[in-house]
């Protein structure tokens, strides 16, 4: 069952266990696409949960690559808000062979004026005030961060330093492993990163238009 309320950019969502990963991520993207007001710095679904300090910022002119090669990545653009701004997100479904059923995938979002946020999407919503611990494993490195839960509960937003990794270091990796720990309840998953650099370039180019 999916329940959604879109008011001032906020939405509430519950995704039933019978939903697959693609359906769950599609449901999150439906909410994303309908939240034009949610991308304003002063409010909205993610802005309400995020401290913008330290977030990655896209700078300088940019143009879309002449050819796209971003296997597995989807690009979605939100509705334009009253100021003519539109957020853009790229998403990747978690590897079903190496992920718990509750792990849906990875979302990277760019919102005007080009602030980039990273979130993990899950099936079962977390409580609004949860502060899950998120461990990210890459070759030779394991780092842990405190996440924030977006309104609706199905997106765990990572701190700004992670957005910086998505803009650089991650683009040279084949895959990442994630583990969310919320008061002993753990959700693990793996996401393939092939095509991230192309998808990221397309996202930021659209975000700055």
N, C-alpha and C positions, 0 to 999 in steps of 0.2 A: 504494500500500500504506500502511496506517495501523497503526502499532504504538503501543500505549499501556500504560503501567504506572502504576497509581494506588496509591501507597503513601505514607502520611503527607502526602497533599496534592500529591505530585509526579507528573508524568506526562511520558513521553517520547513524541515524536510524529514521524513522518516521513510527509509527504504527497507521493505520487507526482505526476509532471508531468501525468499524464492527468486529474487532478482539476481541475474548474473552480473558479472563485472561491467560488461558493456552497457547494460540497461542502467546500472547504478550510476556509472559515470555520465551517461547521457542525461539522467535526471538532474545531476548536479549542474551540467552545462545548460539545461533548460532554465534553471534558476539563475545562472550566471548571465545568460543572454537577456533575461527580463529585468535585470537590475541596473538600468542606466544610472540611476541616482546612487547606486551602491559603490561607484568608483570615485565619487567626489572625496577629496581629502578630509572633508568635515564630517563624513558619516558613511553609512552603508555597511553591508554585511561583513566585509573583511576589514574595512577601515576601523570599525568599532572594536575589532579584536587585536589590532596591530599597533605596535609602537613603531612609527616610521623611522626612528633613528637607526642608522646603520644599514638601511635597505639599499639594495643596488639601484643605481640611477643610470639610465641610458643617456649618453651625452653625444652631441655632435650630429651632423647630418647622416642620414642613412637612406638606402634605397633597397627594394626587394632584389634578391638574387635573380639572375637571369634564368636559372633552371633550379628546380626544387628536387631534392632527394632526401626526404625525411620519412623513411619507412616506419610505420607504426605510430607516428605523431599526428594528432589532429589539431587544426588551428580553428578557433572559434572567436568571433568578434561580437561583442555585446551591442545592444541597441544604443544609439547615440543619445546622450543626455541633453538637457536644455541648453547647455553651454557648447554643444557641438562636439563633445568629447566622447570617445568610445574605447573601452578597455578591450584587450585582446589576450587570449589565453592559449597555451599549447598543452596538450594532455597526452599521456601514454598509459595504456592499460598495463597492470602488473602481469608479470609472467605467471600464467596459471599453473605451470609445472612446479614452480618454486615459491609459491605464495599461499598464505592462508586464505580461505574463502572470504574473510572479512576485508582483506586488502583489495581495494579497487584499483588505485593507480596514483600517478604523479601529475600534478597540475602546476604550471608556471604561468603567472599572470602579470601582464604589464598594464598599468593604468596611468593615464595622463596625470602629471607631466612626465611620464616615462619612469615610474617607480615599479620595480619588479619584486614580486612576492612568490614564494614557493609553498605548496601545501601538499599533504598526502590526503587522499580521499578514501574513506572507509564506508562500509555498508551500514553498520549499526551506529547511530549517533552517540557521541559522548555527551556527558552533562555539560551545560554551558560554561561553568566555572572550572572545568577540569584543566589541569596543566600537565598533559602527558609528556613523558620523557621519550625522545626520539633518538635512536642510535642509527648512524649511517656508516655502513661498511663499504670501503673501497679498497683496492689492492694496497696492502701495506698500511692501512689507516682505519681506525674506528673512532668516530667522534659522536658525542652525545649533546643534545640540545633540549631546551625546554620549549615545548610547543604551546600554542594557544588555539582554542577551539572556536571556530567561526560560528555565528548564529546558525542554527539548523543542526549543528553537531557533527556533520559528516565530513568536514574538512579540518585537518590539523595544520595550522599555519606555523611555519618555521621562522626563526629570527632572520634578520637582514643579512647576516654573514653567510647564510646558506644561499641566498639569492646571488651573492658574489661568486660562490662556487659554481652555480648553474651557469653563470655568465662566462666562466673560464675553465677551471679545472675539470669539471664534469664532462665537458665537450671532448676531452681526449680519452674518456673511459668507455669501456664496452658495456658495463652494467653497474648498478648499485644495489646494495641490500639495505632494507630499512626494517627497524623494529620499533614499534610503538608500545610503551609500557605505561599503563594508567592504573595505578594502585594494584599492581599484580596481574592485571589483565593484559596479555601481550598479543600483538598482531604483527606478524612478520611478512615480508614480501620482497620481491626482487623486480627491478625495472630495467629493461634493456635501454641503452642510451644511443644506439645507432641512429644517426640522422638528427641528433639534438642540435648541432651547430647550425644546420640549415633551418630547422624549425625555429630556433631562437632568433636567427637573423630575420626571418619572415615576420615573427611576432613583433620584434622591436621596430621594424620598418613600418608595419601597419599602425603600431601604437603612436608613432610620431607624426603620422599623417594628419 
